[in-house]
Structures are given as C-alpha cells and as structure tokens.
C-alpha cells in the first residue's frame, strides 16, 4: 500500500474543520500530528486522517 500525504486544504475538506480548529485539536492531542515535509511545509498521513474520521463516527454513534 502506498503512503499518501494530504496537505492542509485536503485535510480541511475531509474533516470539515478550519485551520485553527485543526491546530487547536493537535495541541490538545485530539488530532493526528502533521509530518514535516520541508522547512515550511507539513502534511498529514491519509491513513491517520481516515482513522481519526472513523473514531469520530464511532464515538458519535456509540458503536462498539
């Protein structure tokens, strides 16, 4: 399986949160940490974002 990295605009679209909400959740350890791609570039592993979404659905629906 290939590893995919999502940049911030794609992450915002997938999770429905603003930039500030994402970074606040990161600071609270409630959202996956970004991967540093360069001096001023970060991205997120697509697999970690998808898992975060699954966990949100699981908790919101009280699924086992």
HELIX and SHEET records of a PDB file:
HELIX    1   1 UNK A    8  UNK A   15  1                                   8    
HELIX    2   2 UNK A   19  UNK A   27  1                                   9    
HELIX    3   3 UNK A   46  UNK A   61  1                                  16    
SHEET    1   A 3 UNK A   5  UNK A   6  0                                        
SHEET    2   A 3 UNK A  41  UNK A  45 -1                                        
SHEET    3   A 3 UNK A  35  UNK A  38 -1                                        
END                                                                             
